[in-house]
């Protein structure tokens, strides 16, 4: 399996969620980039978020967002250390 542009767009949406608050959702407006709108819809179809245009993370979505954000932190830290 490779990182497709579609998967990267989904990861980018998951990275936007604030994991410090389960009461804070996300809204992807129809005027957003088409890749973001489509990514939100796919995350909804995969039952990771509660609405096709964002909403809140489901339990599985929270797990995915935690992993996605953790990976970004690790990769960002490793990049800084290598520089």
C-alpha positions, 0 to 999 in steps of 0.5 A: 500500500502506498500513500495516494493523494486521496489518503494524504488529503484524509490525513490532512483533515484528521490532523485538523481535529483538536484532540484536547476537546471532544466537543470541538468539531470541524466544518469543511465548507463547500467552498474549500478545496475540492480535495478537502471536501472529497476527503471529508466525504470519504472519512464520513463514508469510512465512519471516522467522522459524523457528518459528510462535511466534518462534524465530530470524530467517531471513536474510530476516527479519534483513534485514526486522528491520534495516530495521524497526528502522532505520526506528523509529530514524529516525522516533524521532529525527526526532520528537525533533528536531521537538519 
